[in-house]
Amino acid sequence: LKIPNMKKSEFMYENMPWNTTIRRFILNINTLKYKIEDFPRNWNPLDTNVEFPFVNPAHLGKDYSFSYFQSWQMSTDTMDLMKYDVCKKTTSAEWHEDHKMVMEPVFAAKS
């Protein structure tokens, strides 16, 4: 990285890695065996990165179906919320509201 390059408005967009991968590590505490599971990049548009995975805390250490992510669409500079179905390996739902940016998601159960 060089300062003159970083000052160009298109620098970040042109040099961003577009290969975000959702990866789950499953560790058996009793046997110390582990499994790494990668999920296909099937969300759109292509320039969307996902990060900050979050799972319902009631399901930590158990089987679960959904994980929640912040999604960042680079071309529109919007940050949304994505619900990902880890069983079906697809996006289950997305939330976006104009002029609002999602930061690190936190699960809040219905009361």
Helices and strands as residue ranges (DSSP letters): H 3-6, H 11-15, E 22-27, E 34-39, E 48-54, G 57-59, E 66-73, E 78-85, E 90-95
